[in-house]
Amino acid sequence: MTPLTEVSPVPSRFPPSLLAASREGLAEVSAALAEAVDTASHARRPAGPIPAGTPSDVLAAAAEALGPAQLPAEGLGTKAALQLLTTVLVEHGIDLSHPRAAAHLQPPSLAVAVAADALANAGNASLDTYDSSASALAVERWLIAVLIRLAGLGERADGVLTPGGSLSNLLGLLLARDAAALRRGVNAREAGVAALPGPVVFCSELAHFSVHRACAALGLGEAAVRPLPVDEHRRLRPAALSAALAALGPDRTPLAVIATAGTTDFGSVDPLPEIAEIAAGHGIWLHVDAAYGFGALFSPRLAGRLAGLELADSVTLDLHKLGWQPAATSVLLVSDTTAFAALDRQVAYLNPTDDAEAGYDGLLGRSLQTTRRADAVKAAATLLAHGRAGLGRMVDACHDLARHAERRILAEPELELVSPAELTTVVFRYRGTGRPDSADDLNGALRRRLLESGSALIGRTDARTAGPGSPTRVCLKFTLLNPTATTEDIDGLVDTVLETGRTCARLTEESAA
Ligand SMILES: *Cc1c(COP(=O)(O)O)cnc(C)c1O
């Protein structure tokens, strides 16, 4: 047997740049990426925010650019692989920094956030335990503390990052469900939903569909959701909530009231102080879905619209909407950290009791996830780099663009304003000359034509155009989240919609003739 001392060291078969966290790795990858982006942006980038063509054309072109779906026997190397993917994404993908990209609550990412996210990914910390994370835990706690202050929640507040507003809503409802069960002396985590006969969750008819999904996922069933009517400003009517609560039979368990601060389509904010008072009066959990609206708090002009947010038991907020973060950067805040007891878990290989008591603990007990990305890093970098005022100016710029769009729409006889610029969206409709239901088809066709031409990315939705109770119609929507766009860009966007509307109306008439 060879004595140990005679074994000579074996050099690594890999270059130091193989691993991102090495200095060589980060430098090489950043240089390769910069070069690839530089080449690609000078290449055949589409003129509009989305490539021209039908979805099958565009996706076939992207697949062709990628090449055969085959694992190469030998790799192309970092540079060539990044070059290839950059070409595919830039030439055949969407461009959210384009001034005519206005479809979804999907902002162009801030440069500082993307750089910080690369740094976080290079480190690959995971927030579940201390020994998989160390400093990244401090970054998440810093971010949560900053957001708690911004929301106005008290000393006992806490929070956690999640992979999206839909999952923040799920987590908020889970905590509300378990709190309601606990009040009945039942542990819902063990007993399941049987502990809660006839569960009811109140929200407005404009609440996000993820509320329904969350109820299904939590075993409450979608039938637990009780959508309530909104007023002419698309806000939940407190009187409707009071009446619904008063009419609740003894066989029912009210679990939560969900108020929306910034409805996805309209940006309308439910009257939080009134709703909070009603919820408190009945001892029901108040969850505020501020996935979209939370960013208004950065703006001195708009922050007042969220008055009452501090009364919530839990809050959903998405910094990947009005916060310009790459997805996903969502947060669930709670007013009282003990709410997280429902998620507490002791796992032998992660946080055994003696380790945890000695301080070797992470955030496993605040999340449904185990491995969890350090998404707080990009958001912390953004808040530090731009500050409240910097983010506020971006919010205001988008609000200004939305107000400009609103004025332009009001001035165009061919367009009908459906909902004004509450935050950064405007909903409207191309009137057409036929019956209202034929205008539904026209508006749908108009948007598809814009997408196929690649000239503009705009949204669509169904909305009541003649007040509460009126039928819903197919509408168009601008979601304005690019703070660098100008009022001329908005004028160009409206002009494009008008031209395309005329073309579609003419084609409809011709095909009818
Ligand atoms: C966007 C949105 C959600 C869902 O958030 P995701 O991050 O897309 O999962 C929930 N509620 C409201 C009001 C939203 O606007």
The ligand as an SDF file (V2000), in Angstrom:
LIG
                    3D

 15 15  0  0  0  0  0  0  0  0999 V2000
  -50.0490   40.6100  -10.7230 C   0  0  0  0  0  0  0  0  0  0  0  0
  -51.0060   40.4270   -9.6480 C   0  0  0  0  0  0  0  0  0  0  0  0
  -51.0440   39.2510   -8.8920 C   0  0  0  0  0  0  0  0  0  0  0  0
  -50.2310   38.0480   -9.2690 C   0  0  0  0  0  0  0  0  0  0  0  0
  -48.8770   38.2690   -9.1640 O   0  0  0  0  0  0  0  0  0  0  0  0
  -47.8230   37.3410   -9.9090 P   0  0  0  0  0  0  0  0  0  0  0  0
  -46.5380   37.9040   -9.4490 O   0  0  0  0  0  0  0  0  0  0  0  0
  -48.0800   37.5240  -11.3820 O   0  0  0  0  0  0  0  0  0  0  0  0
  -48.0530   35.9440   -9.4860 O   0  0  0  0  0  0  0  0  0  0  0  0
  -51.8900   39.1910   -7.8190 C   0  0  0  0  0  0  0  0  0  0  0  0
  -52.6790   40.2280   -7.5200 N   0  0  0  0  0  0  0  0  0  0  0  0
  -52.6980   41.3600   -8.2340 C   0  0  0  0  0  0  0  0  0  0  0  0
  -53.6180   42.4760   -7.8490 C   0  0  0  0  0  0  0  0  0  0  0  0
  -51.8580   41.5070   -9.3380 C   0  0  0  0  0  0  0  0  0  0  0  0
  -51.8890   42.6110  -10.0800 O   0  0  0  0  0  0  0  0  0  0  0  0
  1  2  1  0
  2  3  1  0
  2 14  2  0
  3  4  1  0
  3 10  2  0
  4  5  1  0
  5  6  1  0
  6  7  2  0
  6  8  1  0
  6  9  1  0
 10 11  1  0
 11 12  2  0
 12 13  1  0
 12 14  1  0
 14 15  1  0
M  END
$$$$
